[in-house]
């Protein structure tokens, strides 16, 4: 028997972090995904225990601010794509407001660490989202294009093919054949 599950990654991470921090009696504030404000001093012993306990879940405490900022940018882009109300503003404005840095600074840090632009990363994430919607919904390609803010199916198809080597229709046929 196969069970298919859907999970809220943000909620899972926040719950896990809260449990681990509370267990160690650490005073904290969860600012956003990927950022925890520790209130007061954290002893080296508690930091080591926290690091070890989080590593069991694949969560790493980052020490380099630039790498942390890169992850925060990625998380903010994920949030931006998931929430239609965020997409009423341009991505550059959203990132600047959410992360409290100029877009130029964010763009520079991101491309230095990932060797790609924020815009290119956004395209990759949108294509991933399109693949997910193709596989897990009965939406038409027009509905999918509209849902992830493409101006047309042709625009989605062009970026999809450039990224995956397949058209969305070919990908859809392949995935439908796998289900049989």
N, C-alpha and C positions, 0 to 999 in steps of 0.2 A: 504494500500500500504506500502510495506517495501522498504526502500532505504538502500543500503549497501554502506558504505563509507570507504575509506582508508585514513589514515592520517599519517603525518610525525611527530612523537612525539617530536623529537628534534626541528624541526622548530616551532611547536606549543608552546613549552616551551620557546624557545628563544624569539619569538615574544611577548608572554605574559609578560615575564620579562622586555623586552625593553620598552613596553608600560607603565608598572607600574613604572619603574625607571625613565623614561623620564617625566612622569606625575608629579613626585615629584622633578624634576630637580636635580637628583642625578647623579654625574659624576661617571662612572663605565666602566669596561671592562669585557665582558663575556669571561672567560678563557676556560672553557669547561662546558659540561652539569653538573650542580651541583656545580659550582664554579663561584662566581662573585667577582671581585676585585673592591672594592669601593675606588675611588680616593679622598683622603682627608678625613676629619672627617665627621661622620654621627651623627647628633644630636639624642638624645634619642626620641624626638618627631617624627622625620622622620622615625626612625627605627620602632617605634610602628605603625605608619601609614602604612609603607611598609609591616610589618608583618601581619597586619590585612587585607590589600588588597590582599596579596598573599595567605593567609589562605582561602579566598573565593574560590580559585581555587585548593585547596588541596596541595598547595606548602608551605612547612614549612622551616623557617630559622633555621638551626641547629647550636647549640652552642658547641657541643662536637666534637672535631676534629676527634676522632676515628670513630664516627658514620658517619660523613661527608666523611671520607676516604672510609668507607665501601660502601656508596652509589656511590662514584666516581669509585670504583672498579667495581661495578655492571654495571654502565653506560658504562664504558670502555669495559667490556665484551660484552654488547649489541652492541656497535659500532663495535667491533672486529668481531662478528658474522654477522652483516649486510653488512660489506664491505669486499669483497673477497680479495682486494689488501692488507688489513691489515694482512690477514691470511698467507702471505708469510713468516712471522716470527713467532716464537713460542709465545704462549700466555704470558709466563713469561717475555720474552723480551719486548713484546708490552706493557704490564702493567708497567713494570719498566721505560721504555722510556716515556710513556705517563704521568705517575703520579709522576715521579722523586723520587721514593723510590726503595730500593732494593726489589726484589721479596720476599725474606725471611721476610722482615718487612711487606709487604702487606699481605702475607699469614698469618702471625701471627695475625695482626689486624683483618683480615677478619674472621678467625676461632674463635677468641675471641668473636666477636660480633654476628656471625651468627650460631655458633656451627656446622659449616660444612666447608669443604675445598673449595678453589677456583676451584679446579678440579671437585668436586662434583657439585658445583653450575653451572659450565660450562656444565656438562652433562645434568642437569635439563633444562638449557636454550636451549640446542641443541634439546632435546626431545620436548620442547615447540615449537620450530621452525619447527620441523618435523611435529608436529600435525597441525600447521598452514598451512604448505605446503600441507599436505594431504587434509585438509578441503577446501582450497581456490585455489588449482591449479589442473591441470590434469597430473602432473608429476608422473612418475612411482616411486616405492620405490627405485629402483636403482639410478634414477636421483636425488631423494631427498637425498639419502645417499651421493652421490657424491657432491651435492651442499653444504652440511654442513660438508664436510670433514671427512666422515667416510670411512674407508678403504674398507668396504664391506656392503652389505645389512644385512648380518648376524651380524656384529658388531652393526649396528644401531638397529636391531631387539632385540638383547640381552639387550642393554641399555634401549630401549623403554619398553620392557616387565618388566625389573627389576624396572623401575620407575613408570609405569602406571598399571602394572598387565595384560596388553594386548599386543598382538603382533601388529605391525603396520598394518598388513592386517586385523586383527579383528577390530581395531580402525577404519580403512577405511570403512569396511562394516557397522559398526554401524553408522558412520557419513553419509554414502550414504543412509541408510535406513531412517534417520531423515530428509533428504532432500525431500523424497518422500511424 
